[in-house]
Amino acid sequence: MQAKRDLYDPENALIGAFAGAVTGAITTPLDVIKTRLMVQGTSKQYKGVFDCVQKIVQEEGPSALTKGIGPRVLWIGIGGSIFFGVLERTKKILLDRRHKNKSSEISKTQ
């Protein structure tokens, strides 16, 4: 399906920021679990992923799975904005350059 128009750079950046923020929010519980498992060291406080989730929820409550969500959403959102904005701008530059090269080749052959 063809887009009705190309998006402007700020629109691309905003879409990237939104996508990054949503991703950051959704994956925060997974990041909390991963971090807890990594920092336990040799003490083996948790037996695995499910044990980790169970202990966090029992001892600290379900909201503990969202610890650090604010900064995580912010930095992943900013990263998504930059990445997506630069990606879309680069694609446009390369596509314009490609069309320019093709048109100059056509004019040379005529």
Secondary structure, 3 states (H helix, E strand, C coil): CCCCCCCCHHHHHHHHHHHHHHHHHHHHHHHHHHHHHHHCHHHCCCCCHHHHHHHHHHHHCHHHHHCCHHHHHHHHHHHHHHHHHHHHHHHHHHHHHHHHHHHHHHHHHC
